[in-house]
Amino acid sequence: MNTKTKSIIYVLICVLLWALIPVVSKLGQSNLNNHQFLFWSSLVSSITFMLIILIQRKGKVLLNLCKRDWIKAIALGLLGTYLYYILLYFGYAKAKGIEVLIIQYCWPIFVIILSILILKERINKYKVLSILLGFSGIFMVLSKGDVSNIHFDNLFVDFIVLLAAFVFGLFSVLSKRINIDSLSLTSIYFFTALIASFVSMMVFSDFQLPNSKTILPILINGIFVNGISYIFWIKALKLGKASFVAPFVFLTPVISTILIILFFNEPFHLVYIIGMSLVIVSGLVNRN
């Protein structure tokens, strides 16, 4: 199996896990706000990675990291596992889901733009076409083929979500430049998010225990959605060009829409099939 195929497999695993975000976020915040939900999710993620490190006996790898690597990893953790989710959860709490999803999934576009500016990757017509097709697929699915379904009524919240998209795009590109193994790096990310979210929870909110309805979503979010998925995402970025793997992420909101229909009994529309087809073609186009 070549590196390009491996990168596709890794990013598709991320797609499936990240597609759960709207579901676990909605179920997990029934009695928690964005600071509290992120804290408990980060706690679960940190415990998960601690156990993995102990089982694989890789604690020495963390201890042997130089000061410079620790600083870089902590800075990226603040960016991609704390700031991104605090901003994103704020958006979901304050604006319509369709509105937030459309703006949120500008981040693969930011990955490609920042890859050109920071990593000096070359852009070509296939990548441009891939981005256009992918975003068109998202737009069709989330608008249900009717532009009138989308209303950007809260410009401040829209800006916050757009900032979150930029933050995660920057995080993804910069993660490609740090030379630390995926497990150690992701562990530092979520230890950082745990501390940062605890501080922000105590400053901007208060300590709140999850109830029986939110425990399972928090576990799923902490272990898989915000946890193990990051290992696969970093692996995908290291094996393939950032601008190559980014368009596959456009599958995420399409699958998210299907999950929302299944979990919350929302109606299914033919335009979803058209949108998903555009997204699949988007990924295939970018393989050239």
MOJOGI-V563999 format. One record per helix or strand of 3 or more residues. SS is the DSSP state (2 for helix, 1 for strand). FROM is the first residue (numbers start at 0). LEN is the number of residues. Records with the same first field share a line. If there is no record, write none. Layout:
SS = FROM-LEN + FROM-LEN
This chain:
2 = 2-16 + 20-8 + 33-23 + 58-5 + 66-28 + 96-8 + 106-11 + 124-19 + 146-3 + 154-21 + 181-23 + 214-25 + 241-23 + 269-16
